[in-house]
Structure formats: C-alpha cells, structure tokens
Amino acid sequence: MPDCLFCAIAAGELPSTEVASTDLVYAFRDLRPVAPTHVLVIPREHIVDAAHIPADHGDLLIEMFDVARRVAAGDGLEERGSRLVFNVGPDSGNSVAHLHLHVLGGRRLGWPPG
C-alpha cells in the first residue's frame, strides 16, 4: 500500500526499533509507548485491521501471536503478564489503517488501556 506508514516501516523505508522479524511479520517499539513494553506486531502484507483478515490467513495470525509471545518473553514479562490488543476502527483509537497487535506490559495495566 503506497501511503501506509506501517507498510513503509515493514519495508525498511522508515526507521523503527526492530524487536523481531520473520517472513510474515515485523515487530517494533511504539514511538509513543503507554507502558514500559509497547511493541507493535504487524503483518508484512497490508491488511486494514482485524475485521479484514481473510479466512485463509490463519498462519499469519499464529505467527503474530507467536512473535508477541516471544516479545513478551524477551522483555521479561512471562511471570507478571502482558496485554495483547487489536484495535478496530476509529472509536477504538486505531490511528493507522494497517493490522497491528499491541504487546503491552512492564507495569500494572488498568482499564481502559493507556
């Protein structure tokens, strides 16, 4: 997608702090973190959001969750826990129309997130 911020990040066209990378997904630290650990796990393929994931993309979701688990473990969150969040649509606070999974942790998280 030519004007997609996250597509440009995944392609290496814009700088980011890489946390993990596979053939299917890319994980990087959020520029405006709401917790000590705030990592975004994005597919390399452009998908608008969780409401638009094609039915045949189970392998992508497994990869996203596996990378999120590894990110949490790498940041020492296994014992205390972490939060995984998909935002869908503008009312959720979603500001980039590219599927992304937030990995949050490192402090006690209240509700709503933030």
Secondary structure by P-SEA (a helix, b strand, c coil): ccccaaaaaaacccccccccccccbbbbbbccccccbbbbbbbcccccccccccccaaaaaaaaaaaaaaaaaaacccccbbbbbbbcccccccccccbbbbbbcccccccccc
